[in-house]
């Protein structure tokens, strides 16, 4: 072994470790990759909010690229992304369907009345059963579902401007 | 005397109320399996807790779901697969051996082998240096 290698080797190992730590700092441990990506969106049949006689099923959206946004009135992070959802519903002709997760209709509709309703319709998942099928563990969560009913993307946590412009919008354009 | 009866009554009353708290599951066998299974599964909300320990609402829902699956007669493996299909391998505290987790499983052994090779090389070098040092010592 050459003499200078003796000093360079520990330094090199240290730099590799620092590299791992730097990458680790930027990763969000709360984001768990969903196994449902590129799989068919699980089927369900849920009543619509405000119109209990009507129901909603992902099957109704066949042939359309659409967004499924899981939210709740008790979820504070949902308030953060709400203005962006309003933007999406105003400018893009992408159907945005809400899923009210473990909530009461009274509280949920109060929020929509106060802050505005970005959803084309809201399915009510009162006991969170459908949420389990979709692997929901931290509201808000948003799914991009294509014309064949395949989940193409899942956003865990609130949608940010960055995520919307860099990931969701280009993906929607590509799918349409 | 009347006071004493009242006192005894006051002691007995809470005992009657105790009977009201019913366990969530009635079948002890189901509960035992649920406990064993949920200790192997991670709660996604409080990621450092098992599904058995977590008090998060989702963990409670998932425990209820597992309870129902057990009642339906599903095996432990089927229930685990059911959860993995929804939440990914992250729900398992014991990840399966796959191409993605191979380094996780063999990494420690590789490090141990590397350590032994390093030790062997160092010892061999030290052995070959030893006679020179002794000769030098004799010269001095």
Interface residues (C-beta under 8 A of the other chain):
Chain A: X29 X30 X32 X33 X34 X35 X36 X102 X127 X128 X132 X133 X134 X135 X137 X138
Chain B: X44 X45 X47 X57 X58 X61 X62 X65 X84 X85 X86 X87 X88 X89 X90
